[in-house]
Amino acid sequence: MVGRKGGPEERAVPAAGFDLETVRMRGLDRDAPWKNLALPALIPLALRRALHLVDRFRPDVVLGMGGYVMAPAVAAARMRRIPYVLHEKDVRPGLATRYFAVNAAAICTTLPGTDKRLPNGRVFQTGVPLREGFEPRTPEVPPRRLLITGGSQGARRLNQVVWSALDGLCERFEEVVHVAGEQGAEGLARYARDRYRGIAFTDEMAALMARADLIVSRAGVGTIAEATAVGLPMVLVPGKFGGGHQEENAEAMVAAGTAIRISDDAITGDSLLRALDGLDGERLRAMARASAAAGRRDAAQRVVAVLHEVAENQMDKS
């Protein structure tokens, strides 16, 4: 696997038992353009490193998992005429996916609607590969356990809203589990409640979802994929960062019937409690059924099948 020097993959990939090579790379920052000044120097060095890795490893096919991190390796594959497959997580394809899509042997997507935004006919909705442990279950109605998460990085605004509504949440649920992220770590100690469990970070999201009956979260694709694999109804609060791509993820889930959406501008402690009170038993059961139908627990196998097909087609041409 090829990842970013200094990225979280330096810890996660070796821990999972896989070899990792790294390149120095940064993404295009739309929110702070002055941070892009180093890119003209970084890109040639990253491409040279990726070419060295591709020439040494000589892959039959390259899989790019979306985002700027994949760009050097996918560009190297294209230069060496090695077929590559892209995986796009968001409804709105990222810049790297759009740039490399035309020549991709295939593109795997996660949510409905991505295919309409890509200039490539070989698009497969595979879902996003997940870690083991996300098993389907039937959430309890009315919900007893609420899970709240802002994603891997946390969400400062969502944390503040949760803490402002904490008494009301603890009145409505037997257990409130709140994954606050590093941004919220310092605040957790100030909000002790009998029914409230606040944690900064966890590698046990599968276990948390196995107990939850309802989830409140940002609209990152990783969390959506995990929640639908379990079959949880969702209250999504899409972040406004990154060009607002989470808005479209949330819209896709609302259209599929799996979630309700509260905008980041509109969410307060009171509006969150009102939204939760508005979810009656019939609505929650329908959302849970839709969530389970949208889940792709076999996403890894689907992606591997696409890779096998591309590799076999390449061998037939040789």
C-alpha positions as CSV (number, residue, x, y, z in Angstrom):
1,M,0.0,0.0,0.0
2,V,1.1,3.6,-0.7
3,G,0.1,6.3,1.7
4,R,1.0,9.8,2.9
5,K,4.1,10.4,4.9
6,G,3.0,11.5,8.3
7,G,-0.6,10.3,7.8
8,P,-2.7,8.1,10.0
9,E,-2.0,5.1,7.7
10,E,1.5,5.0,9.1
11,R,-0.1,3.6,12.3
12,A,-3.1,1.8,10.9
13,V,-1.7,-0.1,8.0
14,P,1.2,-1.9,9.7
15,A,-1.0,-2.6,12.7
16,A,-3.4,-4.4,10.2
17,G,-0.5,-6.6,9.0
18,F,0.2,-4.9,5.6
19,D,3.3,-3.4,4.1
20,L,3.3,0.4,3.6
21,E,5.3,2.7,1.5
22,T,4.8,6.5,1.8
23,V,5.1,9.6,-0.3
24,R,5.3,13.3,0.8
25,M,2.1,14.8,-0.5
26,R,-0.5,17.5,0.4
27,G,-4.0,18.1,-0.9
28,L,-5.4,21.3,-2.5
29,D,-6.8,23.4,0.3
30,R,-9.9,25.3,-0.9
31,D,-10.5,26.8,2.5
32,A,-7.0,28.2,3.0
33,P,-5.4,28.8,-0.5
34,W,-2.1,30.1,0.9
35,K,-1.4,26.6,2.1
36,N,-1.1,25.4,-1.5
37,L,2.2,27.3,-2.2
38,A,4.3,24.2,-1.5
39,L,2.4,22.0,-4.0
40,P,4.5,22.9,-7.1
41,A,7.6,21.6,-5.3
42,L,5.9,18.5,-3.7
43,I,4.2,17.1,-6.8
44,P,7.3,16.2,-8.9
45,L,9.0,14.6,-5.9
46,A,5.9,12.6,-5.1
47,L,5.5,11.4,-8.7
48,R,9.2,10.4,-8.8
49,R,8.8,8.4,-5.7
50,A,5.6,6.8,-7.0
51,L,7.2,5.8,-10.3
52,H,10.0,4.2,-8.3
53,L,7.5,2.1,-6.3
54,V,5.5,1.1,-9.3
55,D,8.6,0.0,-11.2
56,R,9.8,-2.0,-8.3
57,F,6.5,-3.6,-7.4
58,R,5.2,-4.1,-11.0
59,P,1.5,-4.4,-10.2
60,D,-1.1,-5.9,-12.5
61,V,-3.6,-3.2,-11.5
62,V,-3.6,-0.2,-9.2
63,L,-6.4,0.8,-6.9
64,G,-6.8,4.4,-6.0
65,M,-9.0,4.9,-2.9
66,G,-9.9,8.6,-3.6
67,G,-8.4,11.8,-2.4
68,Y,-5.1,13.5,-3.2
69,V,-3.1,10.7,-1.5
70,M,-3.8,8.4,-4.4
71,A,-2.7,10.9,-7.1
72,P,1.0,10.1,-7.4
73,A,0.6,6.3,-7.6
74,V,-2.3,6.5,-10.0
75,A,-0.4,9.0,-12.2
76,A,2.6,6.6,-12.1
77,A,0.3,3.7,-13.2
78,R,-1.1,5.8,-16.1
79,M,2.5,6.7,-17.2
80,R,3.5,3.0,-17.2
81,R,0.3,2.0,-18.9
82,I,-0.9,-0.1,-16.0
83,P,-4.7,-0.3,-15.6
84,Y,-6.1,1.5,-12.6
85,V,-9.4,1.4,-10.7
86,L,-10.7,4.4,-8.7
87,H,-12.8,4.2,-5.6
88,E,-14.9,7.4,-4.8
89,K,-16.5,7.6,-1.4
90,D,-18.6,10.8,-1.7
91,V,-21.6,11.6,-3.9
92,R,-19.6,14.5,-5.4
93,P,-16.4,13.1,-6.8
94,G,-13.2,14.7,-5.5
95,L,-10.8,16.6,-7.7
96,A,-8.4,13.6,-8.0
97,T,-11.2,11.3,-9.0
98,R,-12.5,13.7,-11.7
99,Y,-8.9,14.2,-13.1
100,F,-8.1,10.5,-13.4
101,A,-11.7,9.2,-14.2
102,V,-11.5,9.3,-18.0
103,N,-8.7,6.8,-18.3
104,A,-9.7,4.6,-15.4
105,A,-10.4,0.9,-16.2
106,A,-13.3,1.1,-13.7
107,I,-14.7,3.3,-10.9
108,C,-16.2,2.0,-7.7
109,T,-18.6,4.2,-5.9
110,T,-20.3,4.3,-2.5
111,L,-23.5,6.3,-2.7
112,P,-26.3,6.7,-5.3
113,G,-25.8,9.5,-7.7
114,T,-22.0,9.5,-8.1
115,D,-22.2,7.8,-11.5
116,K,-24.1,10.7,-13.0
117,R,-21.1,13.0,-12.3
118,L,-18.4,10.8,-13.9
119,P,-17.3,10.7,-17.6
120,N,-16.8,6.9,-17.5
121,G,-19.3,4.2,-18.3
122,R,-17.7,1.5,-16.1
123,V,-19.0,2.6,-12.8
124,F,-19.9,0.1,-10.1
125,Q,-21.7,0.9,-6.8
126,T,-19.7,-1.3,-4.5
127,G,-19.9,0.5,-1.2
128,V,-16.9,1.3,0.9
129,P,-14.9,-1.6,2.4
130,L,-15.3,-1.8,6.2
131,R,-13.5,-3.4,9.0
132,E,-15.0,-6.6,10.4
133,G,-17.7,-6.5,13.1
134,F,-20.4,-4.3,11.5
135,E,-23.2,-6.8,11.6
136,P,-26.9,-6.2,10.8
137,R,-29.4,-5.9,13.7
138,T,-32.8,-4.5,14.4
139,P,-32.6,-1.3,16.5
140,E,-35.1,-1.0,19.4
141,V,-38.1,1.3,19.0
142,P,-38.4,3.5,20.9
143,P,-34.6,3.9,20.9
144,R,-32.9,3.3,24.2
145,R,-29.3,4.0,23.2
146,L,-28.1,7.0,21.3
147,L,-24.7,7.2,19.6
148,I,-23.2,10.6,18.6
149,T,-20.1,11.0,16.5
150,G,-18.5,13.8,14.6
151,G,-16.3,11.4,12.5
152,S,-12.6,10.6,13.0
153,Q,-11.6,14.2,13.6
154,G,-14.6,15.2,15.8
155,A,-16.8,18.2,15.2
156,R,-16.5,21.2,17.5
157,R,-19.9,22.6,16.7
158,L,-21.7,19.3,17.1
159,N,-19.9,18.7,20.4
160,Q,-21.2,22.0,21.8
161,V,-24.7,21.3,20.6
162,V,-24.7,17.9,22.3
163,W,-23.4,19.3,25.6
164,S,-26.0,22.1,25.6
165,A,-28.7,19.5,25.1
166,L,-27.2,16.8,27.4
167,D,-29.8,16.9,30.2
168,G,-32.6,16.5,27.6
169,L,-30.7,13.7,25.9
170,C,-30.1,11.8,29.1
171,E,-33.9,12.2,29.9
172,R,-34.8,10.6,26.6
173,F,-32.3,7.8,26.4
174,E,-31.0,5.2,28.8
175,E,-27.5,5.6,27.4
176,V,-25.8,8.4,25.4
177,V,-22.4,7.6,23.9
178,H,-20.6,10.6,22.5
179,V,-17.4,10.2,20.4
180,A,-16.1,13.8,20.6
181,G,-12.8,13.5,18.8
182,E,-9.6,15.2,19.7
183,Q,-11.3,18.5,19.5
184,G,-13.6,17.6,22.3
185,A,-11.3,15.7,24.5
186,E,-10.7,18.5,27.0
187,G,-14.4,19.2,27.4
188,L,-15.5,15.7,28.2
189,A,-14.5,15.8,31.9
190,R,-16.8,18.8,32.5
191,Y,-20.0,17.0,31.4
192,A,-20.3,13.9,33.6
193,R,-23.8,12.4,33.8
194,D,-25.0,9.0,34.9
195,R,-26.3,8.1,31.4
196,Y,-23.6,9.9,29.4
197,R,-20.4,8.3,28.2
198,G,-18.1,10.7,26.4
199,I,-14.9,9.4,24.7
200,A,-12.4,11.3,22.6
201,F,-11.5,8.5,20.2
202,T,-12.3,4.8,19.7
203,D,-11.2,1.9,17.4
204,E,-14.4,0.1,18.6
205,M,-17.0,1.8,16.5
206,A,-18.4,-1.6,15.4
207,A,-19.1,-2.5,19.1
208,L,-20.7,0.9,19.7
209,M,-23.0,0.6,16.8
210,A,-23.9,-3.0,17.9
211,R,-25.5,-1.4,21.0
212,A,-26.9,1.8,19.4
213,D,-30.5,2.2,18.3
214,L,-30.1,5.6,16.7
215,I,-27.1,7.6,15.5
216,V,-26.5,11.4,15.2
217,S,-23.4,12.2,13.1
218,R,-21.7,14.3,10.5
219,A,-22.3,13.0,6.9
220,G,-18.9,11.5,6.3
221,V,-19.1,8.4,4.1
222,G,-17.2,6.2,6.5
223,T,-19.8,6.7,9.3
224,I,-22.7,6.4,6.8
225,A,-21.3,3.1,5.5
226,E,-20.9,1.7,8.9
227,A,-24.3,2.8,10.1
228,T,-26.1,1.3,7.0
229,A,-24.1,-1.9,7.4
230,V,-25.7,-2.3,10.8
231,G,-29.0,-0.9,9.7
232,L,-29.2,2.1,12.0
233,P,-31.5,5.1,11.4
234,M,-29.5,8.4,11.2
235,V,-29.8,12.0,12.0
236,L,-27.2,13.7,9.8
237,V,-25.6,17.1,10.4
238,P,-23.4,17.6,7.3
239,G,-20.3,19.7,7.8
240,K,-19.7,22.8,5.6
241,F,-16.0,22.2,5.1
242,G,-14.4,20.8,1.9
243,G,-16.7,22.6,-0.5
244,G,-19.8,21.2,1.3
245,H,-19.5,17.7,-0.1
246,Q,-21.2,16.2,3.0
247,E,-24.4,18.1,2.1
248,E,-24.8,15.9,-1.0
249,N,-24.0,12.7,1.0
250,A,-26.7,13.7,3.5
251,E,-29.2,14.4,0.7
252,A,-28.6,11.0,-0.9
253,M,-29.3,9.3,2.5
254,V,-32.5,11.4,3.0
255,A,-33.6,10.5,-0.5
256,A,-33.0,6.8,0.3
257,G,-35.2,7.1,3.4
258,T,-32.4,6.2,5.9
259,A,-31.9,9.6,7.6
260,I,-33.2,13.0,8.4
261,R,-31.0,16.0,8.0
262,I,-30.3,19.1,10.2
263,S,-28.2,21.8,8.6
264,D,-25.1,22.9,10.4
265,D,-26.5,26.5,10.5
266,A,-29.8,25.4,12.0
267,I,-28.6,22.9,14.6
268,T,-28.9,23.9,18.3
269,G,-29.6,21.9,21.4
270,D,-33.3,22.6,21.1
271,S,-33.5,21.8,17.4
272,L,-31.7,18.5,18.0
273,L,-34.1,17.5,20.7
274,R,-37.1,18.6,18.6
275,A,-35.8,16.5,15.7
276,L,-35.4,13.5,17.9
277,D,-38.9,13.9,19.4
278,G,-40.3,14.0,15.9
279,L,-39.1,10.5,15.1
280,D,-42.1,8.3,16.0
281,G,-41.9,4.5,16.0
282,E,-43.3,4.1,12.4
283,R,-40.7,6.5,11.0
284,L,-37.8,4.9,12.9
285,R,-38.7,1.4,11.7
286,A,-39.0,2.6,8.1
287,M,-35.6,4.4,8.4
288,A,-34.0,1.3,9.9
289,R,-35.3,-0.9,7.0
290,A,-34.1,1.6,4.4
291,S,-30.7,1.8,6.2
292,A,-30.3,-2.0,6.1
293,A,-31.2,-2.1,2.4
294,A,-28.6,0.5,1.6
295,G,-25.8,-1.2,3.5
296,R,-23.0,-2.9,1.6
297,R,-21.4,-5.4,4.0
298,D,-19.7,-7.2,1.1
299,A,-18.1,-4.0,-0.3
300,A,-14.6,-5.3,0.0
301,Q,-15.5,-8.4,-2.0
302,R,-17.3,-6.2,-4.6
303,V,-14.2,-4.1,-5.1
304,V,-11.9,-7.2,-5.3
305,A,-14.2,-8.6,-8.0
306,V,-13.8,-5.4,-10.1
307,L,-10.0,-5.6,-9.6
308,H,-9.9,-9.2,-10.7
309,E,-12.0,-8.4,-13.8
310,V,-9.7,-5.6,-14.8
311,A,-6.5,-7.6,-14.2
312,E,-7.9,-10.6,-16.3
313,N,-8.9,-8.3,-19.1
314,Q,-5.4,-6.8,-19.1
315,M,-3.9,-10.3,-19.2
316,D,-6.1,-11.2,-22.2
317,K,-4.7,-8.2,-24.1
318,S,-1.1,-9.1,-23.4
